[in-house]
Amino acid sequence: MKAFVIFAFVVALIVVAAGFVLGLAFSSPEDRRAIQASAVVAFVVQLFAFTIARSVPTRSFFTGWVIGIALRFVALVGFAIVAVKMLGMPAPAALLSLVTFFFITTLVEPKLLTL
């Protein structure tokens, strides 16, 4: 439970900081709305992926990690279809921010999985 709370806090910090930086490049109200939506999606998906990776046995760590990667990919494709195609969010801001959030937070995940 401690690792989950720490991971949630770290993911929130990364998403807020990266969202701020991305907001400098994508400054229109629609872009910022897309970045905010991406931040929420990334936060939820990352916590779910972390939970999956923590729940698998140690000997099956790679399986849990691959499931998490697949989950992120499916979330990205689903977000592209729903947010960009159906809701009309600007694709560059929506997708680049989601990929950025996923990438950066995935880099810190292995260290926190060992807690």
N, CA, C and O atoms as CSV, one atom per row, in Angstrom:
chain,resi,resn,atom,element,x,y,z
A,1,MET,N,N,0.824,-1.192,0.000
A,1,MET,CA,C,0.000,0.000,0.000
A,1,MET,C,C,0.868,1.256,0.000
A,1,MET,O,O,0.538,2.250,-0.647
A,2,LYS,N,N,1.974,1.202,0.727
A,2,LYS,CA,C,2.873,2.346,0.797
A,2,LYS,C,C,3.439,2.676,-0.583
A,2,LYS,O,O,3.516,3.845,-0.963
A,3,ALA,N,N,3.832,1.647,-1.331
A,3,ALA,CA,C,4.386,1.864,-2.670
A,3,ALA,C,C,3.340,2.488,-3.591
A,3,ALA,O,O,3.670,3.350,-4.405
A,4,PHE,N,N,2.084,2.061,-3.469
A,4,PHE,CA,C,1.018,2.612,-4.299
A,4,PHE,C,C,0.808,4.092,-4.017
A,4,PHE,O,O,0.650,4.885,-4.945
A,5,VAL,N,N,0.805,4.468,-2.757
A,5,VAL,CA,C,0.618,5.872,-2.381
A,5,VAL,C,C,1.782,6.717,-2.882
A,5,VAL,O,O,1.583,7.810,-3.412
A,6,ILE,N,N,2.992,6.207,-2.713
A,6,ILE,CA,C,4.173,6.936,-3.197
A,6,ILE,C,C,4.124,7.068,-4.712
A,6,ILE,O,O,4.400,8.138,-5.254
A,7,PHE,N,N,3.773,5.983,-5.396
A,7,PHE,CA,C,3.685,6.030,-6.852
A,7,PHE,C,C,2.612,7.024,-7.295
A,7,PHE,O,O,2.838,7.792,-8.230
A,8,ALA,N,N,1.469,7.024,-6.651
A,8,ALA,CA,C,0.394,7.961,-6.997
A,8,ALA,C,C,0.866,9.405,-6.822
A,8,ALA,O,O,0.580,10.264,-7.656
A,9,PHE,N,N,1.582,9.661,-5.745
A,9,PHE,CA,C,2.098,11.008,-5.495
A,9,PHE,C,C,3.115,11.415,-6.562
A,9,PHE,O,O,3.073,12.533,-7.074
A,10,VAL,N,N,4.023,10.506,-6.889
A,10,VAL,CA,C,5.050,10.795,-7.894
A,10,VAL,C,C,4.408,11.001,-9.268
A,10,VAL,O,O,4.786,11.917,-9.998
A,11,VAL,N,N,3.453,10.164,-9.616
A,11,VAL,CA,C,2.764,10.317,-10.898
A,11,VAL,C,C,2.034,11.657,-10.945
A,11,VAL,O,O,2.079,12.351,-11.961
A,12,ALA,N,N,1.370,12.021,-9.867
A,12,ALA,CA,C,0.670,13.313,-9.825
A,12,ALA,C,C,1.650,14.470,-10.008
A,12,ALA,O,O,1.372,15.407,-10.756
A,13,LEU,N,N,2.789,14.407,-9.331
A,13,LEU,CA,C,3.801,15.461,-9.484
A,13,LEU,C,C,4.307,15.554,-10.927
A,13,LEU,O,O,4.420,16.644,-11.486
A,14,ILE,N,N,4.603,14.417,-11.508
A,14,ILE,CA,C,5.116,14.400,-12.878
A,14,ILE,C,C,4.073,14.935,-13.847
A,14,ILE,O,O,4.393,15.729,-14.732
A,15,VAL,N,N,2.834,14.508,-13.685
A,15,VAL,CA,C,1.773,14.944,-14.592
A,15,VAL,C,C,1.543,16.447,-14.471
A,15,VAL,O,O,1.362,17.127,-15.481
A,16,VAL,N,N,1.549,16.970,-13.256
A,16,VAL,CA,C,1.359,18.414,-13.078
A,16,VAL,C,C,2.525,19.189,-13.676
A,16,VAL,O,O,2.316,20.172,-14.388
A,17,ALA,N,N,3.741,18.759,-13.395
A,17,ALA,CA,C,4.919,19.471,-13.915
A,17,ALA,C,C,4.985,19.392,-15.440
A,17,ALA,O,O,5.200,20.408,-16.102
A,18,ALA,N,N,4.804,18.210,-15.996
A,18,ALA,CA,C,4.848,18.055,-17.450
A,18,ALA,C,C,3.677,18.782,-18.107
A,18,ALA,O,O,3.823,19.359,-19.184
A,19,GLY,N,N,2.530,18.751,-17.459
A,19,GLY,CA,C,1.369,19.468,-17.987
A,19,GLY,C,C,1.611,20.963,-18.037
A,19,GLY,O,O,1.190,21.635,-18.978
A,20,PHE,N,N,2.291,21.487,-17.023
A,20,PHE,CA,C,2.628,22.912,-17.010
A,20,PHE,C,C,3.551,23.248,-18.173
A,20,PHE,O,O,3.332,24.232,-18.881
A,21,VAL,N,N,4.577,22.438,-18.369
A,21,VAL,CA,C,5.531,22.677,-19.455
A,21,VAL,C,C,4.833,22.550,-20.819
A,21,VAL,O,O,5.054,23.369,-21.711
A,22,LEU,N,N,4.000,21.530,-20.971
A,22,LEU,CA,C,3.274,21.362,-22.226
A,22,LEU,C,C,2.303,22.522,-22.460
A,22,LEU,O,O,2.057,22.908,-23.603
A,23,GLY,N,N,1.759,23.070,-21.385
A,23,GLY,CA,C,0.851,24.205,-21.493
A,23,GLY,C,C,1.533,25.451,-22.029
A,23,GLY,O,O,0.873,26.339,-22.568
A,24,LEU,N,N,2.841,25.523,-21.886
A,24,LEU,CA,C,3.581,26.650,-22.451
A,24,LEU,C,C,3.634,26.562,-23.973
A,24,LEU,O,O,3.580,27.581,-24.662
A,25,ALA,N,N,3.739,25.359,-24.485
A,25,ALA,CA,C,3.798,25.166,-25.936
A,25,ALA,C,C,2.407,25.145,-26.567
A,25,ALA,O,O,2.209,25.668,-27.663
A,26,PHE,N,N,1.457,24.545,-25.877
A,26,PHE,CA,C,0.080,24.469,-26.360
A,26,PHE,C,C,-0.770,25.390,-25.495
A,26,PHE,O,O,-1.247,24.984,-24.434
A,27,SER,N,N,-0.960,26.619,-25.940
A,27,SER,CA,C,-1.540,27.627,-25.051
A,27,SER,C,C,-3.001,27.982,-25.311
A,27,SER,O,O,-3.569,28.780,-24.566
A,28,SER,N,N,-3.620,27.422,-26.330
A,28,SER,CA,C,-5.023,27.754,-26.569
A,28,SER,C,C,-5.905,27.044,-25.533
A,28,SER,O,O,-5.497,26.025,-24.976
A,29,PRO,N,N,-7.092,27.563,-25.272
A,29,PRO,CA,C,-7.989,26.907,-24.304
A,29,PRO,C,C,-8.314,25.454,-24.680
A,29,PRO,O,O,-8.409,24.591,-23.807
A,30,GLU,N,N,-8.481,25.191,-25.968
A,30,GLU,CA,C,-8.770,23.812,-26.402
A,30,GLU,C,C,-7.573,22.894,-26.137
A,30,GLU,O,O,-7.734,21.749,-25.716
A,31,ASP,N,N,-6.373,23.417,-26.392
A,31,ASP,CA,C,-5.163,22.639,-26.130
A,31,ASP,C,C,-5.038,22.319,-24.645
A,31,ASP,O,O,-4.712,21.194,-24.268
A,32,ARG,N,N,-5.295,23.297,-23.824
A,32,ARG,CA,C,-5.182,23.078,-22.373
A,32,ARG,C,C,-6.222,22.093,-21.871
A,32,ARG,O,O,-5.944,21.299,-20.972
A,33,ARG,N,N,-7.410,22.138,-22.440
A,33,ARG,CA,C,-8.449,21.169,-22.075
A,33,ARG,C,C,-8.006,19.760,-22.469
A,33,ARG,O,O,-8.228,18.804,-21.726
A,34,ALA,N,N,-7.382,19.638,-23.636
A,34,ALA,CA,C,-6.876,18.338,-24.088
A,34,ALA,C,C,-5.760,17.837,-23.173
A,34,ALA,O,O,-5.701,16.648,-22.860
A,35,ILE,N,N,-4.879,18.735,-22.745
A,35,ILE,CA,C,-3.799,18.352,-21.829
A,35,ILE,C,C,-4.367,17.905,-20.488
A,35,ILE,O,O,-3.891,16.930,-19.905
A,36,GLN,N,N,-5.366,18.602,-20.004
A,36,GLN,CA,C,-5.997,18.216,-18.736
A,36,GLN,C,C,-6.668,16.848,-18.852
A,36,GLN,O,O,-6.560,16.023,-17.944
A,37,ALA,N,N,-7.355,16.610,-19.958
A,37,ALA,CA,C,-7.989,15.301,-20.160
A,37,ALA,C,C,-6.928,14.206,-20.239
A,37,ALA,O,O,-7.103,13.127,-19.673
A,38,SER,N,N,-5.836,14.482,-20.935
A,38,SER,CA,C,-4.735,13.514,-21.029
A,38,SER,C,C,-4.136,13.233,-19.657
A,38,SER,O,O,-3.776,12.096,-19.354
A,39,ALA,N,N,-4.029,14.258,-18.835
A,39,ALA,CA,C,-3.468,14.094,-17.494
A,39,ALA,C,C,-4.332,13.155,-16.654
A,39,ALA,O,O,-3.813,12.287,-15.952
A,40,VAL,N,N,-5.627,13.329,-16.729
A,40,VAL,CA,C,-6.533,12.462,-15.959
A,40,VAL,C,C,-6.432,11.020,-16.452
A,40,VAL,O,O,-6.330,10.089,-15.652
A,41,VAL,N,N,-6.460,10.844,-17.760
A,41,VAL,CA,C,-6.364,9.494,-18.330
A,41,VAL,C,C,-5.033,8.849,-17.938
A,41,VAL,O,O,-5.004,7.694,-17.514
A,42,ALA,N,N,-3.944,9.588,-18.078
A,42,ALA,CA,C,-2.624,9.043,-17.743
A,42,ALA,C,C,-2.540,8.653,-16.276
A,42,ALA,O,O,-2.008,7.593,-15.945
A,43,PHE,N,N,-3.057,9.495,-15.397
A,43,PHE,CA,C,-3.009,9.215,-13.962
A,43,PHE,C,C,-3.749,7.919,-13.643
A,43,PHE,O,O,-3.224,7.056,-12.939
A,44,VAL,N,N,-4.958,7.786,-14.156
A,44,VAL,CA,C,-5.768,6.588,-13.867
A,44,VAL,C,C,-5.135,5.341,-14.465
A,44,VAL,O,O,-5.037,4.313,-13.795
A,45,VAL,N,N,-4.710,5.422,-15.707
A,45,VAL,CA,C,-4.114,4.251,-16.376
A,45,VAL,C,C,-2.813,3.845,-15.697
A,45,VAL,O,O,-2.565,2.653,-15.513
A,46,GLN,N,N,-1.980,4.808,-15.322
A,46,GLN,CA,C,-0.721,4.487,-14.659
A,46,GLN,C,C,-0.957,3.803,-13.317
A,46,GLN,O,O,-0.262,2.844,-12.979
A,47,LEU,N,N,-1.922,4.283,-12.558
A,47,LEU,CA,C,-2.206,3.645,-11.266
A,47,LEU,C,C,-2.720,2.224,-11.465
A,47,LEU,O,O,-2.361,1.319,-10.712
A,48,PHE,N,N,-3.553,2.030,-12.470
A,48,PHE,CA,C,-4.069,0.695,-12.761
A,48,PHE,C,C,-2.936,-0.234,-13.212
A,48,PHE,O,O,-2.855,-1.379,-12.766
A,49,ALA,N,N,-2.067,0.261,-14.093
A,49,ALA,CA,C,-0.934,-0.545,-14.572
A,49,ALA,C,C,0.024,-0.887,-13.427
A,49,ALA,O,O,0.553,-1.997,-13.364
A,50,PHE,N,N,0.241,0.061,-12.536
A,50,PHE,CA,C,1.114,-0.181,-11.391
A,50,PHE,C,C,0.517,-1.261,-10.481
A,50,PHE,O,O,1.228,-2.130,-9.976
A,51,THR,N,N,-0.785,-1.187,-10.286
A,51,THR,CA,C,-1.460,-2.196,-9.464
A,51,THR,C,C,-1.329,-3.580,-10.078
A,51,THR,O,O,-1.097,-4.557,-9.367
A,52,ILE,N,N,-1.474,-3.668,-11.390
A,52,ILE,CA,C,-1.308,-4.960,-12.071
A,52,ILE,C,C,0.114,-5.474,-11.903
A,52,ILE,O,O,0.320,-6.642,-11.572
A,53,ALA,N,N,1.089,-4.613,-12.127
A,53,ALA,CA,C,2.493,-5.023,-12.018
A,53,ALA,C,C,2.830,-5.464,-10.600
A,53,ALA,O,O,3.619,-6.390,-10.412
A,54,ARG,N,N,2.243,-4.814,-9.600
A,54,ARG,CA,C,2.515,-5.190,-8.203
A,54,ARG,C,C,1.795,-6.470,-7.806
A,54,ARG,O,O,2.237,-7.161,-6.888
A,55,SER,N,N,0.698,-6.801,-8.474
A,55,SER,CA,C,-0.103,-7.948,-8.054
A,55,SER,C,C,0.394,-9.278,-8.604
A,55,SER,O,O,0.040,-10.332,-8.077
A,56,VAL,N,N,1.202,-9.245,-9.648
A,56,VAL,CA,C,1.705,-10.503,-10.198
A,56,VAL,C,C,2.856,-11.012,-9.331
A,56,VAL,O,O,3.562,-10.218,-8.708
A,57,PRO,N,N,3.045,-12.317,-9.289
A,57,PRO,CA,C,4.175,-12.863,-8.527
A,57,PRO,C,C,5.511,-12.381,-9.088
A,57,PRO,O,O,5.611,-12.025,-10.262
A,58,THR,N,N,6.509,-12.373,-8.255
A,58,THR,CA,C,7.832,-11.881,-8.642
A,58,THR,C,C,8.391,-12.635,-9.849
A,58,THR,O,O,9.031,-12.041,-10.716
A,59,ARG,N,N,8.151,-13.926,-9.900
A,59,ARG,CA,C,8.678,-14.709,-11.019
A,59,ARG,C,C,7.974,-14.373,-12.334
A,59,ARG,O,O,8.494,-14.683,-13.406
A,60,SER,N,N,6.794,-13.742,-12.264
A,60,SER,CA,C,6.052,-13.348,-13.468
A,60,SER,C,C,6.073,-11.843,-13.672
A,60,SER,O,O,5.168,-11.282,-14.290
A,61,PHE,N,N,7.099,-11.192,-13.155
A,61,PHE,CA,C,7.172,-9.736,-13.233
A,61,PHE,C,C,7.067,-9.245,-14.667
A,61,PHE,O,O,6.354,-8.280,-14.944
A,62,PHE,N,N,7.769,-9.901,-15.577
A,62,PHE,CA,C,7.768,-9.467,-16.968
A,62,PHE,C,C,6.356,-9.513,-17.555
A,62,PHE,O,O,5.974,-8.631,-18.324
A,63,THR,N,N,5.593,-10.526,-17.199
A,63,THR,CA,C,4.219,-10.636,-17.677
A,63,THR,C,C,3.380,-9.456,-17.207
A,63,THR,O,O,2.628,-8.875,-17.990
A,64,GLY,N,N,3.503,-9.105,-15.945
A,64,GLY,CA,C,2.776,-7.951,-15.413
A,64,GLY,C,C,3.181,-6.655,-16.074
A,64,GLY,O,O,2.344,-5.793,-16.339
A,65,TRP,N,N,4.464,-6.521,-16.338
A,65,TRP,CA,C,4.972,-5.313,-16.975
A,65,TRP,C,C,4.451,-5.207,-18.408
A,65,TRP,O,O,4.065,-4.122,-18.844
A,66,VAL,N,N,4.435,-6.322,-19.145
A,66,VAL,CA,C,3.929,-6.333,-20.521
A,66,VAL,C,C,2.434,-6.026,-20.547
A,66,VAL,O,O,1.964,-5.316,-21.436
A,67,ILE,N,N,1.694,-6.546,-19.593
A,67,ILE,CA,C,0.265,-6.227,-19.503
A,67,ILE,C,C,0.087,-4.726,-19.293
A,67,ILE,O,O,-0.798,-4.119,-19.897
A,68,GLY,N,N,0.908,-4.129,-18.455
A,68,GLY,CA,C,0.848,-2.682,-18.226
A,68,GLY,C,C,1.163,-1.888,-19.480
A,68,GLY,O,O,0.502,-0.889,-19.765
A,69,ILE,N,N,2.162,-2.320,-20.230
A,69,ILE,CA,C,2.518,-1.651,-21.488
A,69,ILE,C,C,1.364,-1.770,-22.484
A,69,ILE,O,O,1.018,-0.798,-23.155
A,70,ALA,N,N,0.769,-2.960,-22.579
A,70,ALA,CA,C,-0.370,-3.151,-23.479
A,70,ALA,C,C,-1.547,-2.278,-23.061
A,70,ALA,O,O,-2.247,-1.719,-23.905
A,71,LEU,N,N,-1.758,-2.167,-21.761
A,71,LEU,CA,C,-2.833,-1.313,-21.252
A,71,LEU,C,C,-2.608,0.144,-21.658
A,71,LEU,O,O,-3.548,0.830,-22.062
A,72,ARG,N,N,-1.383,0.609,-21.551
A,72,ARG,CA,C,-1.067,1.984,-21.956
A,72,ARG,C,C,-1.305,2.194,-23.449
A,72,ARG,O,O,-1.830,3.230,-23.859
A,73,PHE,N,N,-0.922,1.217,-24.254
A,73,PHE,CA,C,-1.119,1.323,-25.695
A,73,PHE,C,C,-2.605,1.363,-26.039
A,73,PHE,O,O,-3.038,2.189,-26.843
A,74,VAL,N,N,-3.377,0.480,-25.435
A,74,VAL,CA,C,-4.823,0.455,-25.680
A,74,VAL,C,C,-5.456,1.768,-25.220
A,74,VAL,O,O,-6.344,2.299,-25.887
A,75,ALA,N,N,-5.004,2.285,-24.091
A,75,ALA,CA,C,-5.531,3.566,-23.607
A,75,ALA,C,C,-5.200,4.691,-24.575
A,75,ALA,O,O,-6.033,5.564,-24.818
A,76,LEU,N,N,-4.002,4.679,-25.128
A,76,LEU,CA,C,-3.611,5.709,-26.092
A,76,LEU,C,C,-4.477,5.644,-27.347
A,76,LEU,O,O,-4.961,6.674,-27.816
A,77,VAL,N,N,-4.674,4.460,-27.887
A,77,VAL,CA,C,-5.510,4.298,-29.084
A,77,VAL,C,C,-6.952,4.675,-28.765
A,77,VAL,O,O,-7.595,5.381,-29.542
A,78,GLY,N,N,-7.460,4.214,-27.638
A,78,GLY,CA,C,-8.828,4.563,-27.239
A,78,GLY,C,C,-8.997,6.058,-27.035
A,78,GLY,O,O,-10.010,6.633,-27.433
A,79,PHE,N,N,-8.010,6.685,-26.419
A,79,PHE,CA,C,-8.063,8.130,-26.205
A,79,PHE,C,C,-8.033,8.868,-27.539
A,79,PHE,O,O,-8.726,9.870,-27.713
A,80,ALA,N,N,-7.234,8.373,-28.477
A,80,ALA,CA,C,-7.173,8.995,-29.801
A,80,ALA,C,C,-8.529,8.920,-30.492
A,80,ALA,O,O,-8.966,9.882,-31.123
A,81,ILE,N,N,-9.180,7.792,-30.373
A,81,ILE,CA,C,-10.483,7.633,-31.018
A,81,ILE,C,C,-11.547,8.478,-30.325
A,81,ILE,O,O,-12.296,9.200,-30.984
A,82,VAL,N,N,-11.615,8.392,-29.014
A,82,VAL,CA,C,-12.671,9.094,-28.286
A,82,VAL,C,C,-12.407,10.592,-28.202
A,82,VAL,O,O,-13.263,11.396,-28.571
A,83,ALA,N,N,-11.240,10.966,-27.724
A,83,ALA,CA,C,-10.974,12.388,-27.477
A,83,ALA,C,C,-10.770,13.164,-28.768
A,83,ALA,O,O,-11.319,14.253,-28.938
A,84,VAL,N,N,-9.991,12.610,-29.667
A,84,VAL,CA,C,-9.659,13.363,-30.881
A,84,VAL,C,C,-10.767,13.246,-31.920
A,84,VAL,O,O,-11.242,14.258,-32.434
A,85,LYS,N,N,-11.176,12.037,-32.230
A,85,LYS,CA,C,-12.170,11.842,-33.286
A,85,LYS,C,C,-13.580,12.219,-32.826
A,85,LYS,O,O,-14.279,12.949,-33.529
A,86,MET,N,N,-14.003,11.738,-31.672
A,86,MET,CA,C,-15.394,11.944,-31.258
A,86,MET,C,C,-15.622,13.277,-30.554
A,86,MET,O,O,-16.637,13.932,-30.787
A,87,LEU,N,N,-14.692,13.683,-29.698
A,87,LEU,CA,C,-14.874,14.921,-28.946
A,87,LEU,C,C,-14.225,16.125,-29.612
A,87,LEU,O,O,-14.444,17.260,-29.187
A,88,GLY,N,N,-13.438,15.895,-30.639
A,88,GLY,CA,C,-12.846,16.985,-31.396
A,88,GLY,C,C,-11.724,17.739,-30.703
A,88,GLY,O,O,-11.487,18.911,-30.996
A,89,MET,N,N,-11.036,17.077,-29.790
A,89,MET,CA,C,-9.891,17.734,-29.149
A,89,MET,C,C,-8.746,17.853,-30.154
A,89,MET,O,O,-8.633,17.034,-31.066
A,90,PRO,N,N,-7.902,18.866,-29.989
A,90,PRO,CA,C,-6.759,19.003,-30.902
A,90,PRO,C,C,-5.797,17.823,-30.726
A,90,PRO,O,O,-5.309,17.559,-29.627
A,91,ALA,N,N,-5.540,17.130,-31.819
A,91,ALA,CA,C,-4.732,15.911,-31.768
A,91,ALA,C,C,-3.315,16.128,-31.243
A,91,ALA,O,O,-2.862,15.343,-30.410
A,92,PRO,N,N,-2.595,17.156,-31.694
A,92,PRO,CA,C,-1.219,17.297,-31.192
A,92,PRO,C,C,-1.157,17.452,-29.671
A,92,PRO,O,O,-0.368,16.775,-29.012
A,93,ALA,N,N,-1.967,18.320,-29.122
A,93,ALA,CA,C,-1.929,18.544,-27.672
A,93,ALA,C,C,-2.396,17.310,-26.915
A,93,ALA,O,O,-1.780,16.921,-25.923
A,94,ALA,N,N,-3.478,16.693,-27.372
A,94,ALA,CA,C,-4.041,15.544,-26.663
A,94,ALA,C,C,-3.088,14.352,-26.674
A,94,ALA,O,O,-2.815,13.758,-25.631
A,95,LEU,N,N,-2.592,14.011,-27.841
A,95,LEU,CA,C,-1.791,12.791,-27.952
A,95,LEU,C,C,-0.354,12.967,-27.486
A,95,LEU,O,O,0.201,12.079,-26.839
A,96,LEU,N,N,0.250,14.099,-27.809
A,96,LEU,CA,C,1.618,14.330,-27.324
A,96,LEU,C,C,1.663,14.418,-25.802
A,96,LEU,O,O,2.605,13.927,-25.180
A,97,SER,N,N,0.667,15.031,-25.208
A,97,SER,CA,C,0.673,15.119,-23.747
A,97,SER,C,C,0.466,13.745,-23.114
A,97,SER,O,O,1.132,13.409,-22.135
A,98,LEU,N,N,-0.453,12.948,-23.666
A,98,LEU,CA,C,-0.668,11.615,-23.100
A,98,LEU,C,C,0.579,10.751,-23.240
A,98,LEU,O,O,0.963,10.065,-22.293
A,99,VAL,N,N,1.207,10.777,-24.395
A,99,VAL,CA,C,2.440,9.997,-24.597
A,99,VAL,C,C,3.540,10.488,-23.659
A,99,VAL,O,O,4.282,9.682,-23.096
A,100,THR,N,N,3.647,11.794,-23.490
A,100,THR,CA,C,4.657,12.350,-22.586
A,100,THR,C,C,4.410,11.898,-21.151
A,100,THR,O,O,5.338,11.470,-20.464
A,101,PHE,N,N,3.167,11.992,-20.702
A,101,PHE,CA,C,2.843,11.558,-19.332
A,101,PHE,C,C,3.146,10.075,-19.145
A,101,PHE,O,O,3.745,9.685,-18.143
A,102,PHE,N,N,2.735,9.248,-20.105
A,102,PHE,CA,C,3.002,7.818,-20.010
A,102,PHE,C,C,4.503,7.541,-19.985
A,102,PHE,O,O,4.976,6.756,-19.163
A,103,PHE,N,N,5.242,8.174,-20.871
A,103,PHE,CA,C,6.681,7.902,-20.976
A,103,PHE,C,C,7.414,8.260,-19.688
A,103,PHE,O,O,8.158,7.446,-19.142
A,104,ILE,N,N,7.204,9.464,-19.215
A,104,ILE,CA,C,7.951,9.911,-18.032
A,104,ILE,C,C,7.581,9.090,-16.803
A,104,ILE,O,O,8.456,8.682,-16.039
A,105,THR,N,N,6.291,8.850,-16.612
A,105,THR,CA,C,5.882,8.103,-15.413
A,105,THR,C,C,6.275,6.627,-15.504
A,105,THR,O,O,6.494,5.980,-14.480
A,106,THR,N,N,6.365,6.101,-16.711
A,106,THR,CA,C,6.820,4.714,-16.862
A,106,THR,C,C,8.296,4.577,-16.507
A,106,THR,O,O,8.734,3.512,-16.072
A,107,LEU,N,N,9.058,5.638,-16.690
A,107,LEU,CA,C,10.477,5.591,-16.335
A,107,LEU,C,C,10.694,5.439,-14.829
A,107,LEU,O,O,11.667,4.809,-14.414
A,108,VAL,N,N,9.820,5.995,-14.015
A,108,VAL,CA,C,9.989,5.908,-12.557
A,108,VAL,C,C,9.318,4.655,-11.981
A,108,VAL,O,O,9.575,4.293,-10.833
A,109,GLU,N,N,8.476,4.003,-12.752
A,109,GLU,CA,C,7.742,2.845,-12.253
A,109,GLU,C,C,8.638,1.710,-11.748
A,109,GLU,O,O,8.383,1.209,-10.653
A,110,PRO,N,N,9.673,1.272,-12.480
A,110,PRO,CA,C,10.471,0.143,-11.998
A,110,PRO,C,C,11.083,0.363,-10.628
A,110,PRO,O,O,11.136,-0.560,-9.815
A,111,LYS,N,N,11.543,1.568,-10.365
A,111,LYS,CA,C,12.153,1.853,-9.061
A,111,LYS,C,C,11.126,1.714,-7.946
A,111,LYS,O,O,11.433,1.205,-6.868
A,112,LEU,N,N,9.908,2.168,-8.211
A,112,LEU,CA,C,8.873,2.124,-7.170
A,112,LEU,C,C,8.221,0.745,-7.047
A,112,LEU,O,O,7.575,0.457,-6.040
A,113,LEU,N,N,8.382,-0.096,-8.046
A,113,LEU,CA,C,7.849,-1.455,-7.952
A,113,LEU,C,C,8.616,-2.275,-6.921
A,113,LEU,O,O,8.093,-3.255,-6.391
A,114,THR,N,N,9.841,-1.881,-6.640
A,114,THR,CA,C,10.669,-2.647,-5.706
A,114,THR,C,C,10.467,-2.243,-4.257
A,114,THR,O,O,11.060,-2.842,-3.360
A,115,LEU,N,N,9.641,-1.239,-4.017
A,115,LEU,CA,C,9.407,-0.809,-2.618
A,115,LEU,C,C,8.602,-1.825,-1.852
A,115,LEU,O,O,8.317,-1.624,-0.672
